[in-house]
């Protein structure tokens, strides 16, 4: 007859509490925005050891594409599974991932040309301060990164180019780099039924085009951000991403540029996410 204490010790040795090894995702959180006059939703990933520790964590702001909302990276991007796996295998450091909703009220991560819709101001003045106070986030440039796909890839480019003092890394995936010409911008806005003054459009185009910003942002500021650019060889946004790569090369700005087999699909972005987590972790660590 086995001794009951020995049986208990064997059982404890074989027991592996999965809950202690898994992160958590909350996909329906919200913060009130005075600028946007309403509640704004966001999703959040907390790493496996968040609840069992007292320390603060680096943060990745992960932006969805057009047509999705804050649940895109959760439902289709499998962020919980991918982040848990990367952390468990030591390929990424434990981090908090914030996924805001940019598809309510109006679609997009920027202020409107007439200043009536101020999403970018909301992101920097309301969302970021809120989550970095509400959760144990290290609020320093070195411990903050931004990434996103398609429309969110464009947001990643513009946010890091507008505010390079805030982000250690930026990882645009299959990014919309902005209208390549002023006429392209006019056509996009006309399709959405929006018209603006010519002067407003010119200034807006220069501020929301990655190629224009690479020329106007000081080289030191460009180099202060670690860039990871990834766009499939079959992606319809290949031209803008290729031109950004060439522009950065001409200015001798260090960056990673990836072209893999694939198109504008979640299959491609799910394969990109582990590399993004690895890349941003290099800055989060003592590299």
Backbone as a ProteinNet text record, in pm:
[ID]
protein_1_A
[PRIMARY]
XXXXXXXXXXXXXXXXXXXXXXXXXXXXXXXXXXXXXXXXXXXXXXXXXXXXXXXXXXXXXXXXXXXXXXXXXXXXXXXXXXXXXXXXXXXXXXXXXXXXXXXXXXXXXXXXXXXXXXXXXXXXXXXXXXXXXXXXXXXXXXXXXXXXXXXXXXXXXXXXXXXXXXXXXXXXXXXXXXXXXXXXXXXXXXXXXXXXXXXXXXXXXXXXXXXXXXXXXXXXXXXXXXXXXXXXXXXXXXXXXXXXXXXXXXXXXXXXXXXXXXXXXXXXXXXXXXXXXXXXXXXXXXX
[TERTIARY]
85.4	0	88.2	60.9	140.9	105.2	208.1	185.3	112.4	7.6	-70.3	13.1	114.7	198.8	283.6	335.2	416.3	331.7	206.9	116.5	90.3	70.7	46.7	166.5	288.4	409	424.9	394.1	401.7	300.7	181.2	77.2	116.1	174.2	217.2	330.2	419.2	531.9	484.4	375.2	324.2	229.3	182.8	83.7	150.2	95.3	149	37.4	32.6	-79.1	-71.9	-152.6	-148.6	-181.2	-268.6	-309.6	-191.6	-89.4	26.5	118.6	95.7	184	119.5	-3.4	-76.4	-96.3	-85.7	-122.9	-274.7	-320.6	-464.3	-491.9	-605.6	-650	-785.9	-800.1	-927	-960	-1069.8	-1093.1	-1205.7	-1258.2	-1369.4	-1353.2	-1230	-1203.9	-1234.3	-1246.9	-1276.8	-1223.9	-1204.9	-1166.2	-1250.1	-1293.2	-1372	-1277.9	-1312.8	-1234.4	-1309.5	-1251.3	-1307.7	-1290.5	-1177	-1149.3	-1244.9	-1279.2	-1366.6	-1510.4	-1533.7	-1668.7	-1738.9	-1672.9	-1736.5	-1639.2	-1692.1	-1609	-1531.8	-1406.1	-1322.8	-1273.7	-1294.2	-1257.7	-1111.1	-1058	-925.7	-918.2	-828.4	-800.3	-663.7	-640.6	-516.7	-468.7	-340.2	-275.6	-185.3	-202.6	-116	-33.1	97.9	185.1	159.6	209	177.3	208.7	315.2	353.2	304.4	214.5	171.3	106.2	15.8	-60.1	22.2	131.2	211.5	334.2	350.1	465.2	418.5	512.8	484.7	560.7	633.5	719.2	641.5	704.3	645.6	698.6	625.6	654.2	668.3	744	743	608.6	584.1	453.5	470.1	386.9	376.1	235.3	224.4	96.3	79.1	-20.9	-39.5	-167.7	-154.2	-264.4	-326	-458.6	-529.6	-540.8	-589.5	-607.7	-748.7	-771.1	-902.4	-1006.2	-1124.4	-1230.6	-1233.9	-1124.6	-1120.9	-1138.9	-1138.3	-1141.2	-1040.7	-1057.3	-959.1	-949.6	-1047.8	-1045.6	-973.9	-931.6	-871.3	-749.4	-654.4	-533.2	-563.3	-673.3	-710.7	-773.1	-871.7	-947.9	-873.3	-820	-757.6	-605.4	-547.2	-402	-347.8	-438.1	-399.6	-289.8	-305.1	-200.8	-175.2	-277.9	-259.2	-167.6	-200.4	-121.1	21	34.8	166.7	255.3	199.4	280.1	319.2	225.3	257.4	370.9	361.5	462.2	599.1	601.6	729.1	793.6	713.1	765.6	812.8	732	766.4	898.3	921	1041.5	1161.1	1141.7	1250.7	1284.5	1195.9	1220.9	1168.8	1086.7	1034.9	1030.4	1053	1042	894.8	854.1	716.2	685	573.5	534	383.1	335.2	193.1	168.3	58.8	24.9	-110.4	-113.5	-235.1	-283.2	-409.9	-467.3	-588.9	-572.5	-684.1	-779.9	-901.8	-1003.1	-998	-967.7	-966.1	-1069.9	-1181.6	-1283.1	-1423.2	-1431.6	-1560.8	-1570.3	-1680.3	-1695.6	-1642.8	-1512.7	-1448.1	-1334.3	-1297.9	-1191.6	-1057.3	-959.4	-824.1	-759.4	-627.3	-546.5	-505.4	-552.4	-504	-614.6	-572.2	-667.5	-717.9	-838.3	-889.7	-823.2	-819.5	-756	-812.9	-942.9	-1002.8	-995.3	-936.6	-920.7	-1045.8	-1154.1	-1278.6	-1276.7	-1196.3	-1182.4	-1036.6	-1008.8	-871.4	-826.9	-824.7	-788.5	-642.4	-552.7	-410.7	-388.1	-454.2	-443.9	-498.1	-609.8	-665.1	-563.3	-495.7	-400.7	-290.2	-230.9	-116	-156.5	-267.5	-304.5	-398.4	-470.5	-568.9	-544.8	-536.6	-522.3	-389.4	-279.8	-148.8	-131.6	-160.9	-149.1	-239.5	-358.8	-452.2	-397.7	-360.4	-317.6	-184.2	-97.3	33.5	23.9	-86.8	-112.1	-194.3	-288.3	-379.8	-309.7	-209.4	-137.7	9.6	79.7	218.7	307.8	311.4	385.3	501	616.5	733.1	717.7	697.3	666.4	788.7	879.7	999	1012.9	1078.1	1096.8	1152.5	1255.1	1321.4	1225.5	1122.7	1032.5	897.2	893.2	767.1	791	700.7	711.9	573.8	572.5	446.4	459.5	352	348.2	205	186.9	51.5	52.6	-65.1	-77.1	-163.8	-128.1	-206	-233.9	-359.7	-388.9	-312.6	-303.2	-226.5	-76.6	-31.1	108.8	137.8	41.2	54.3	54.8	-32.3	-31.2	101.9	162.3	293.3	399.6	400.4	495.7	476.8	353	329.7	351.7	306.2	323.7	471.2	550.7	693.7	766.2	719	780.7	736.2	611.7	563.5	622.3	637.8	682.3	797.4	910.6	1022.1	1079.6	1053.7	1104.6	1028.5	918.7	836.6	857.8	910.4	915.7	1058.4	1092.8	1224.1	1223.5	1107.6	1096.9	963.1	962.4	839.4	841.5	730.1	724.1	600.3	606.5	494.2	490.9	374.9	355.4	257.9	299.6	211.9	148.8	230.7	181	127	21.3	-23	61.1	155.2	253.3	202.3	76.4	20.2	4.9	-82.9	-101.5	30.5	69.5	199.8	203.3	86.3	78.5	-42	-44.8	-157.4	-285.3	-274.5	-392.6	-448	-358.8	-404.2	-483.3	-435	-504.7	-642.7	-650.6	-779.9	-878.4	-830.6	-918.8	-969.4	-880.5	-922.8	-1031.7	-1011.9	-1108.3	-1240	-1233	-1355.2	-1438.1	-1369.4	-1442.5	-1515.2	-1464.2	-1528.3	-1624.2	-1641.9	-1734.3	-1682.2	-1549.3	-1489.3	-1417.7	-1439.4	-1371.7	-1312.2	-1193.5	-1123.4	-1055.6	-1012.2	-939.6	-804.2	-760.7	-634.6	-517.5	-512.4	-401.4	-399.6	-518.8	-526.8	-479.3	-515.7	-477.7	-327.2	-265	-120.7	-45.9	-83.8	-18.6	-46.1	-168.6	-204.6	-124.2	-111.1	-36.4	107.7	170.7	311.3	329.2	228.9	239.7	198.4	130.8	80.2	130	249.9	315.9	454.1	481.2	607.6	727.5	715.7	828.6	859.1	754.5	776.7	838	790.6	841.1	985.6	1022.8	1162.1	1256.1	1208.4	1290.5	1292.6	1184.2	1174.6	1216.8	1202.7	1241.3	1393.8	1453.2	1599.2	1655.7	1771.2	1831.6	1852.9	1891.8	1915.9	1788.5	1675.2	1547.5	1509.2	1532.2	1503.7	1584.2	1709.7	1798.1	1771.4	1696	1666.6	1558.3	1493.7	1390.8	1446.7	1423.5	1461.5	1344.8	1372.8	1268.2	1268.3	1148.2	1129.2	1012.4	1040.7	940.5	922.6	798.8	771.7	652.1	670.8	561.8	580	474.4	481.9	507.1	565.1	596.2	471.5	358.3	233.1	137.3	184.9	99.9	79.8	-43.5	-70.5	-7	40.2	106.1	258.2	306.4	451.7	527.1	468.8	544.3	581.4	484.3	512.5	616.8	606.3	702.7	841.3	848.5	978.3	1042.6	960.7	1014.5	1060.6	991	1035.9	1170.7	1183.3	1311.5	1424.6	1400.9	1503.8	1536.3	1432.8	1455.1	1538.4	1511.6	1590.1	1733	1749	1884.4	1964.8	1901.6	1971.2	2014.6	1936.1	1972.4	2058.4	2090.3	2174.1	2114.5	1982	1911.9	1902.6	1961.7	1954.7	1809.4	1778	1644.3	1646	1547.1	1526.3	1414.8	1437.8	1337.6	1316.4	1194.1	1163.1	1061.1	1091.9	995.6	985.7	871.7	850.2	742.3	729.3	625.6	490	401	267.9	205.1	78.9	3.1	-50.1	-160.7	-220.6	-319	-265.6	-350	-310	-404.8	-376.3	-273.3	-268.9	-165.4	-27.8	-8.9	119.8	147.4	47.2	69.9	87.8	20.3	44.6	188.1	245.4	385.1	479.6	434.2	516.9	523.6	413.8	404.5	516.4	554	665.3	795	819.4	939.6	930.5	810.4	789.8	818.9	766.7	788.3	936	1004.3	1148.6	1223.2	1187.3	1256.9	1239.5	1115.8	1095.3	1158.8	1166.5	1227.4	1376.3	1440.4	1583.1	1607.8	1519.3	1533.4	1490	1387.4	1341.1	1449.9	1530.9	1641.1	1765.8	1868.6	1999	2070.5	2049	2113.9	2233.8
-120.9	0	124.8	214.9	337.7	431.9	496.3	594.3	715.4	765.7	879.2	1004.3	1028.7	1147.6	1132	1010.3	985.5	1002.7	952.8	967.6	1114.7	1193.8	1337.6	1407.3	1370.5	1432.9	1401.5	1275.9	1238	1318	1331.5	1406.6	1552.4	1611.9	1751.6	1767.5	1669.2	1676.4	1668.9	1593.8	1577.9	1690	1765.9	1870.4	1992.1	2037.1	2155.6	2257	2357.9	2454.1	2542.9	2508.9	2583.3	2729.7	2757.6	2896	2983.8	2923.2	3001.3	3029.3	2961.4	2975	3055	3094.6	3161.1	3309.2	3390	3528.8	3543.3	3665.6	3692.4	3803.8	3793.8	3898	3949.5	4080.1	4147.3	4227.4	4193.6	4251.9	4354.1	4395.3	4490.1	4597.2	4642.2	4749.5	4884	4988.7	5119.6	5231.5	5345.1	5467.6	5581	5673.1	5785.1	5887.9	5932.6	6033.6	6165.8	6265.8	6400.7	6453.9	6423.6	6472.6	6415.6	6286.7	6220.2	6209	6262.3	6274.1	6138.5	6043.3	5914.3	5809	5692	5580	5525.4	5493.4	5431.2	5297	5193.5	5059.4	5028.2	4934.8	4880.4	4740	4659.4	4525.8	4528.3	4431.8	4431.2	4287.7	4267	4139.6	4161.6	4077.8	4080	3952.2	3961	3843.1	3745.6	3623	3517	3549.9	3625.8	3648.9	3782.9	3849.1	3982.6	3978.4	3883.8	3880.6	3827	3757.1	3699.5	3783.7	3897	3983.6	4122.8	4204.6	4344.1	4439.4	4384.5	4469.2	4532.3	4629.5	4695.9	4633.9	4654.2	4585.5	4684.5	4645.6	4723.3	4707.2	4794.6	4793.4	4801	4725.1	4730.5	4776.3	4885.9	4930.1	4864.3	4777.6	4694.2	4737.2	4791.2	4857.9	4766.8	4764.7	4680	4748.7	4675.3	4728.3	4778.8	4836	4887.3	4776.3	4804.3	4705.2	4622.7	4617.9	4549.4	4650.9	4600.2	4686	4631.8	4663.2	4622.8	4471.2	4398.1	4252.2	4182.7	4259	4197.7	4112.1	4170	4096.3	3983.6	3994.8	3888.9	3771.6	3802.3	3696.7	3635.2	3718.7	3668.6	3659.4	3747.9	3750.4	3655.6	3595.9	3496.6	3549.7	3673.8	3739	3665.6	3610.9	3541.6	3420.5	3335.3	3214.3	3248.1	3344	3376.2	3442.8	3536.8	3605	3509	3427.3	3329.6	3237.3	3189.2	3096.1	3162.2	3286.9	3358.2	3383.1	3418.4	3442.6	3311.8	3207.7	3077.8	3024	3045.7	2995.2	3088.4	3201.1	3294.2	3380.2	3385	3464.8	3608.1	3630.7	3764.9	3782.4	3905	3934.8	3955.2	3923.9	3953.3	4101.4	4127.7	4265.8	4276.7	4398.9	4429	4475.8	4429.1	4466.7	4537.5	4658.9	4740.1	4749.4	4715.4	4713.8	4806.1	4929.8	5026.2	5005.1	5055.1	5052.2	5183.1	5173.8	5293.3	5280.6	5218	5196.6	5228.3	5321.1	5364.3	5515.9	5563.4	5707.1	5740.4	5725.1	5736.6	5638.5	5593.4	5495.5	5564.7	5521.1	5570.8	5617.7	5631.1	5663.6	5810.2	5892.5	6030.1	6131.4	6254.9	6365.5	6392.5	6444	6480.6	6610	6633.5	6755.2	6884	6884	7006.4	7011.8	6908.4	6908.3	6875.9	6834.8	6805	6667.6	6575.9	6441.2	6423.4	6404.3	6412.4	6279	6174.7	6043.1	6038.1	6093.6	6088.7	6162.7	6275.3	6347.2	6261.3	6193.2	6101.9	5995	5937.4	5828.6	5876.1	5990.4	6036.9	6109.4	6180.6	6263	6194.1	6091.2	6026.7	5877.4	5803.1	5656.9	5616.9	5667.1	5627	5662.7	5785.5	5815	5727.2	5696.3	5615.5	5474.7	5404.9	5265.6	5257.9	5356.3	5349.9	5385.3	5444	5467.4	5353.5	5301.1	5198.2	5063.8	5036.1	4908.8	4936	4833.3	4851.2	4852.9	4968.8	4987.7	5083.3	5048	5135.6	5247.9	5368.5	5480.1	5552.7	5479.7	5540.8	5496.1	5577	5546.7	5406.7	5371.4	5243.7	5125.6	5141.9	5031.6	5045	5123.6	5143.8	5121.4	5044.8	5016.2	5025	5038.4	5044.2	4955.8	4884.4	4798.6	4792.9	4746.3	4735.9	4686	4650.2	4597.2	4687.8	4700.7	4773.8	4916.9	4952.5	5085.4	5107.7	5003.8	5013.2	5018.9	4963.7	4980.6	5125.5	5190.2	5333.7	5412.1	5371.8	5436.1	5419.4	5301.1	5276.1	5368.2	5380	5470.6	5613.4	5662.5	5803.9	5835.5	5747.6	5774.1	5780.7	5687.5	5687.7	5803.8	5845.6	5958.9	6092.2	6098.6	6220.4	6236.1	6121.4	6126.8	6027.7	6045.8	5949.8	5946.5	6050.8	6053	5956.9	5898.5	5812.3	5663.3	5623.2	5482.1	5435.3	5320.4	5261.7	5183.4	5125.5	5044.3	5070.4	5055.9	5064.6	4953.2	4880.7	4763.9	4770.3	4844.2	4848.3	4720.4	4657.3	4535.3	4563.4	4533.1	4554.8	4692.8	4793	4923.9	5006.7	5078.7	5187.4	5309.2	5346	5448.6	5590.2	5602.4	5733.1	5748.9	5837.2	5863.2	5907.6	5844.8	5874.2	6010.2	6061.8	6196.2	6268.4	6400.6	6479.7	6441.6	6412	6369.9	6238.2	6146.4	6019.9	6045.6	6138	6171.7	6228.7	6319.1	6378.5	6271.1	6175.2	6068.4	5983.3	5952.4	5873.1	5945.1	6074.2	6150.9	6167.1	6185.3	6199.5	6072.1	5955.7	5829.1	5816.4	5882.1	5880.7	5997.5	6078.4	6190.5	6307.5	6321.3	6428.5	6527.1	6654.5	6759.7	6861.1	6910.8	7004.6	7110.9	7217.7	7323.7	7271.5	7324.6	7280.8	7296.5	7408.7	7432.7	7329.3	7294.6	7193.1	7057.9	7025.1	6895.8	6885.7	6993.5	6992	6965.6	7037.7	7018.5	6878.9	6830.1	6697.1	6590.2	6605.4	6507.2	6498.1	6610.6	6610.1	6548.9	6561.8	6508.5	6361.5	6310.7	6173.4	6091.4	6119.9	6042.4	6005.6	5877.1	5833.5	5884	5889.7	5935.3	6082.2	6165.1	6306.8	6325.6	6247.4	6261.4	6214.8	6112.1	6065.3	6175.6	6258.1	6369.7	6486.5	6506	6624.9	6600.1	6477.7	6447.6	6444.5	6507.4	6506.6	6364.2	6346.1	6213.3	6152	6232.5	6180.4	6121.3	6186.8	6136.2	6007	6001.1	5878	5761.5	5785.6	5679.3	5640.6	5723.1	5691.2	5584.4	5550.4	5446.7	5325.8	5206.7	5082.9	5042.3	5027.7	5005	4859.8	4799.5	4666.3	4675.5	4664.1	4681.6	4548	4502.6	4370.1	4379.6	4337.4	4343.3	4230.3	4153.2	4037.4	4072.7	3976.7	4002.2	4009.4	3960.5	3967.9	4073.5	4154.8	4254.8	4374.3	4423.7	4538	4666.8	4668.6	4787.4	4780	4693.2	4671.4	4797.3	4881.5	4996	5094.7	5132.7	5228.7	5177.9	5049.9	4992.8	4984.9	4950.3	4945.1	5083.3	5184.6	5320.2	5372.5	5334.4	5372.1	5308	5181	5111.7	5183.5	5220.7	5289.4	5425.1	5497.9	5630.4	5619.2	5518.4	5499.2	5457.8	5374.8	5335.4	5456.6	5544	5662	5754.3	5758	5841.8	5764.9	5640.3	5555.4	5539.6	5522.1	5495.5	5344.1	5288.2	5143.2	5095.6	4984.6	4927.8	4784.8	4708.1	4573.3	4581.7	4520.6	4522.3	4378.8	4330.1	4191.6	4183.6	4100.1	4066.5	3914.1	3863.1	3719.4	3681.3	3553.7	3505.1	3523.7	3596.7	3614.3	3745.8	3759.5	3879.3	3951.9	4020.4	4104.9	4018.7	3927.5	3827.5	3807.8	3754.2	3723	3610.9	3522.8	3419.4	3483.4	3585.7	3656.6	3726.8	3795.5	3875.7	3788.8	3673.9	3582.6	3531.7	3516	3474.3	3590.1	3713.3	3830.7	3858.7	3832.4	3874.5	3818.9	3690.5	3643.8	3720.8	3759.2	3837.3	3977.5	4034.8	4166.3	4160.5	4059.6	4045.5	4027.1	3949.5	3930	4061.3	4135	4258.4	4365.3	4387.1	4491.6	4452.2	4321.9	4275.8	4307.5	4315.4	4348.3	4485.5	4580.7	4713.8	4712	4633.3	4624.6	4567.6	4476.3	4415.7	4503.6	4462.3	4528.1	4469.8	4525.8	4470	4554
0	0	0	-92	-101.2	12.7	64.9	171.8	113.5	178.6	122.9	99.9	185.1	165.6	40.3	19.8	-100.4	-226.2	-219.8	-334.5	-364.6	-257.3	-274.8	-336.6	-294.1	-349.2	-497	-534.1	-675.8	-757.8	-703.7	-775	-793.1	-688.3	-698.1	-797.6	-803	-896.5	-1039.8	-1062.3	-1199.1	-1239.5	-1140.4	-1167.5	-1229.5	-1341	-1409.1	-1424.1	-1340.8	-1344.1	-1468	-1566.5	-1692.9	-1672	-1573.5	-1552.2	-1514.6	-1449.8	-1408.6	-1526.4	-1638	-1753.4	-1865.9	-1848.9	-1955.9	-1926.3	-2033.1	-2020.6	-2025.4	-2019	-2024.3	-2124.5	-2191.6	-2283.2	-2237.8	-2235.1	-2208.3	-2334.2	-2400.7	-2533.5	-2539.2	-2421.8	-2424.3	-2316.6	-2296.9	-2202	-2268.3	-2188.6	-2248	-2160.1	-2223.2	-2154.3	-2213.4	-2129.4	-2180.7	-2243	-2363.6	-2433.1	-2437.9	-2376.6	-2386.7	-2528	-2589.6	-2724.6	-2828.3	-2812.9	-2909.7	-2860	-2740.2	-2684.8	-2672.9	-2609.7	-2588.7	-2540.1	-2510.8	-2469.6	-2588.7	-2565	-2667.8	-2615.9	-2692.7	-2649.4	-2680.7	-2604.2	-2634.2	-2576.6	-2632.7	-2581.4	-2516.4	-2428.4	-2351.2	-2330.9	-2351.9	-2319.2	-2199	-2096.8	-1979.5	-1979.8	-1957.5	-1965.7	-1852	-1865	-1768.6	-1623.3	-1597	-1457.1	-1402.3	-1475.3	-1432.3	-1294.1	-1273.1	-1147.5	-1030.6	-1059.8	-952	-918.5	-986.1	-960.9	-921.8	-881.6	-849.5	-940.6	-1036.3	-1118.5	-1233.7	-1296.3	-1412.4	-1540.3	-1650.5	-1776.2	-1892	-1993.8	-2118.4	-2188.7	-2285.5	-2352	-2503.3	-2572.7	-2717.8	-2752.3	-2827	-2881	-3017.4	-3029.3	-3148	-3218.7	-3339.3	-3409	-3515.9	-3520.9	-3617.7	-3753.2	-3851.4	-3986	-4009	-4127.8	-4163.8	-4168.5	-4112	-4109.9	-3983.1	-3909.5	-3780.8	-3668.3	-3546.7	-3428.9	-3327.9	-3201.6	-3101.2	-3084.4	-3137.9	-3125.1	-3241.5	-3341.9	-3460.3	-3428.5	-3355.2	-3320.9	-3222.6	-3147.7	-3053.5	-3128.6	-3212.6	-3278	-3396.2	-3483.9	-3605.7	-3594.6	-3513.7	-3500.2	-3395.3	-3315.1	-3213.7	-3120.9	-3077.4	-2998.3	-2866.9	-2804.2	-2676.7	-2693.8	-2789.3	-2812.6	-2855.6	-2948.8	-3004	-2900	-2823.7	-2722.3	-2610	-2565	-2460.7	-2505.8	-2628	-2680.3	-2690.4	-2740.9	-2755.5	-2619.2	-2520.2	-2384.9	-2322.4	-2336.7	-2278	-2335.3	-2465.2	-2530.5	-2515.5	-2446.4	-2424.6	-2545	-2644.2	-2763.6	-2748.3	-2646.7	-2618.3	-2467.7	-2423.2	-2280.6	-2244.3	-2123.1	-2083.4	-2103.4	-2167.1	-2196.9	-2193	-2180.1	-2192.1	-2335.5	-2395	-2531.9	-2529.8	-2581.8	-2585.5	-2729	-2750.5	-2886.2	-2890.9	-2934.8	-2934.7	-3051.2	-3035.7	-3141.6	-3219.1	-3348.5	-3434.5	-3545.1	-3514	-3617.5	-3565.8	-3469.6	-3417.6	-3431.4	-3481.2	-3506.7	-3644.1	-3659.8	-3790	-3792.2	-3911.2	-3923.4	-3938.6	-3860.7	-3878.6	-3749.7	-3755.1	-3637.1	-3629.8	-3725.1	-3732.4	-3704.8	-3682.9	-3678.4	-3820.3	-3832.4	-3964.4	-4011.3	-4143.3	-4193.9	-4135.1	-4100.6	-4045.8	-3892.6	-3831.2	-3686.7	-3607.7	-3675.4	-3605.6	-3538.6	-3591.9	-3534.8	-3495.7	-3366.5	-3316.3	-3255.1	-3340.2	-3287.1	-3242.7	-3320.7	-3282.2	-3150	-3132.9	-3005.5	-2891.5	-2916.8	-2815.7	-2778.1	-2875.8	-2849.1	-2755.1	-2785.9	-2707.6	-2578.9	-2581.5	-2466.3	-2368.4	-2414.3	-2326.5	-2309.9	-2421	-2409.6	-2346.1	-2400.1	-2349.5	-2201.5	-2159.5	-2015.2	-1929.2	-1979.1	-1900.8	-1877.6	-1984.9	-1967.5	-1893.3	-1913.2	-1847.6	-1699.1	-1658.9	-1516.3	-1456.4	-1534.8	-1485.4	-1465.8	-1552.2	-1546.9	-1516.2	-1473.4	-1432	-1556.3	-1619.3	-1743.9	-1719.5	-1775	-1767	-1869.3	-1821.2	-1910.1	-1961.4	-2023.9	-2082.4	-2227.1	-2308	-2449.4	-2471.4	-2395.1	-2416	-2401.1	-2316.3	-2286.4	-2356.2	-2466.1	-2538.1	-2687	-2751.4	-2894.2	-2957.7	-3090.4	-3164	-3287.2	-3319.1	-3437	-3486.9	-3610	-3662.8	-3804.5	-3853.5	-3989.6	-4075.6	-4201.6	-4300.9	-4254.4	-4227.2	-4172.8	-4043.4	-3960.9	-3837.4	-3861.6	-3974.5	-4012.9	-4045.8	-4113.4	-4138	-4008.9	-3914.7	-3784.3	-3713.7	-3726.6	-3665.1	-3722.6	-3854.8	-3919.8	-3868.9	-3877.5	-3847.3	-3699.8	-3610.9	-3468.9	-3432.4	-3485.4	-3453.4	-3521.2	-3638.4	-3706.4	-3645.5	-3599.1	-3532.7	-3393.3	-3322	-3183.1	-3159.8	-3227.6	-3212.4	-3071.7	-2993.3	-2855.8	-2764.6	-2813.3	-2729.6	-2752.8	-2869	-2904.7	-2930.6	-2871.2	-2897.9	-3028.3	-3064.2	-3185.7	-3253.6	-3386.5	-3464.8	-3568.4	-3579.2	-3666.9	-3756.4	-3866.9	-3960.3	-4044.5	-4051.8	-4129.5	-4243.2	-4365.8	-4481.3	-4473.5	-4448.1	-4407.8	-4524.4	-4494.3	-4580.2	-4541.8	-4627	-4589.7	-4614.7	-4655.7	-4687.3	-4836.9	-4877.6	-5020.7	-5082	-5192.1	-5251	-5319.9	-5359.5	-5417.2	-5357.6	-5373.9	-5325.1	-5398	-5526.4	-5603.1	-5550.2	-5512.3	-5452.8	-5325.3	-5244	-5119.8	-5150	-5246.9	-5283.3	-5326.9	-5407	-5454.8	-5339.4	-5244.1	-5127.4	-5049	-5025.7	-4947	-5021.6	-5152.2	-5231.7	-5227.5	-5229.2	-5220.7	-5087.5	-4984.9	-4853.7	-4835.9	-4941.4	-4934	-4853.4	-4843.7	-4763.9	-4855.6	-4832.2	-4908.2	-4811.4	-4845.6	-4758.5	-4843.6	-4776.6	-4844.2	-4894	-5007.5	-5068.4	-4972.4	-4900.6	-4808.1	-4695.9	-4645.6	-4540.8	-4592.1	-4715.2	-4771.6	-4792.6	-4837.6	-4861.2	-4730.3	-4625.9	-4496.2	-4441.4	-4459.6	-4410.6	-4483.9	-4613.6	-4693.7	-4647.2	-4623.3	-4581.9	-4444.4	-4358.5	-4222.6	-4214.2	-4315.6	-4310.3	-4428.5	-4470.1	-4574.3	-4523.7	-4511.1	-4451.7	-4530.4	-4662.1	-4744.7	-4718.4	-4706.4	-4677.3	-4539.4	-4442.7	-4306.7	-4294.7	-4368.3	-4364.4	-4411.5	-4502.4	-4551	-4452.9	-4377.9	-4293.2	-4148.1	-4100.4	-3962.1	-3952.2	-3851.6	-3837.4	-3833.3	-3896.1	-3904	-3766.1	-3669.8	-3534.9	-3476.3	-3500.8	-3450.8	-3522.6	-3655.5	-3730.1	-3675.2	-3644.5	-3597.4	-3452.6	-3380.5	-3241.1	-3227.6	-3340.3	-3343	-3417.4	-3364.1	-3432	-3522	-3652.2	-3751.3	-3798.5	-3803.5	-3859.7	-3956.7	-4084.9	-4190.5	-4262	-4275.2	-4329.8	-4424.2	-4549	-4646.7	-4747.4	-4771.3	-4858.7	-5004.5	-5077.7	-5218.2	-5306.3	-5256	-5331.2	-5275.2	-5183.9	-5120	-5212.3	-5220.7	-5308.5	-5257.9	-5134.2	-5078.2	-5090.5	-5177.3	-5188.9	-5227.5	-5315.1	-5367.9	-5258.2	-5175.8	-5070.1	-4973.1	-4934.1	-4840.6	-4902.2	-5029.6	-5098.3	-5104.1	-5131.9	-5141.7	-5005.8	-4900.4	-4765.7	-4735.5	-4768.3	-4748.8	-4822.2	-4947	-5026.2	-4964.8	-4921.2	-4861	-4733.5	-4651.8	-4529.4	-4561.8	-4663.6	-4704.1	-4750.7	-4828.5	-4880.2	-4767.4	-4660.3	-4545	-4444	-4477.6	-4392.4	-4252.6	-4250.6	-4125	-4108.5	-4003.5	-3983.6	-3971.4	-4035.5	-4025.6	-4077.7	-4034.8	-4087.3	-4191.4	-4306.4	-4413.6	-4459.8	-4446	-4477.8	-4590.3	-4688.8	-4793.2	-4796.3	-4755.4	-4753.8	-4855.1	-4880.3	-4970	-4903.4	-4970.6	-4913	-4952.2	-4917.1	-4952	-4830	-4851	-4747.4	-4668.2	-4586.2	-4520.7	-4375	-4297.8	-4158.2	-4146	-4243.2	-4240.4	-4237.7	-4318.2	-4323.2	-4190.5	-4135.4	-4014.1	-3890.2	-3886.4	-3774.3	-3774.4	-3892.7	-3901.2	-3868.8	-3887.4	-3857	-3707	-3636.7	-3497.1	-3408.1	-3417.6	-3333.6	-3357.7	-3483.9	-3514.2	-3456.9	-3460	-3399.1	-3249	-3181.8	-3037.4	-3005.9	-3088.5	-3068.6	-3089.9	-3194	-3229.7	-3122	-3076.5	-2975.1	-2842.6	-2815.5	-2690.7	-2684.3	-2798.8	-2800.4	-2739.8	-2765.4	-2705.9	-2560.1	-2528.6	-2389.9	-2299.3	-2355.9	-2278.9	-2285.1	-2215	-2224.6	-2345.9	-2462.1	-2581.5	-2621.6
[MASK]
+++++++++++++++++++++++++++++++++++++++++++++++++++++++++++++++++++++++++++++++++++++++++++++++++++++++++++++++++++++++++++++++++++++++++++++++++++++++++++++++++++++++++++++++++++++++++++++++++++++++++++++++++++++++++++++++++++++++++++++++++++++++++++++++++++++++++++++++++++++++++++++++

